[in-house]
């Protein structure tokens, strides 16, 4: 699958807003019959456009009231040292996101915790003791304005068509 057409884009858009939609309902929403819609979803999965399906859980409701942004500075940025640090970060379930960053620092982490005390214990026990860590700089979320994992699709141009909404 090299390019996306208007139906593929519509399927991606619909699944981002409701991944539990039935194939019949999805087909109706995007203007296809059920069998071709199902084949397209499978093709999008096989081509890697759809990486998986998961429930979006409210972190506050499960007792993870603290969201911290931690800029982690590495001691040195050599291949082996960085790989060891990456592998160690991947093992920490409290780290829900990790990105290489430009500017000051090596990584930007998003870390969840029950409260400030539990974050402090985690930072002192785990984060500062990761291999090759030089320093940590932490900021705390005071409230979410927008939190979404849905990606914008308006820039995608359907094969043989114009950019924008496929409907």
Secondary structure, 3 states (H helix, E strand, C coil): CCCCCHHHHHHHHHHHHCCCCCHHHHHHHHCCCHHHHHHHHHHHHHCCCCCCCCCCCCCCCCCCCEEEEEEEEECCCCHHHHHHHHHHHHCCCCEEEEEECCCCCCEEEEEEECCHHHHHHHHHHHHCCCCCEEEEEEEECCCCCCCCCCCCCCCCECCCCCECCCC
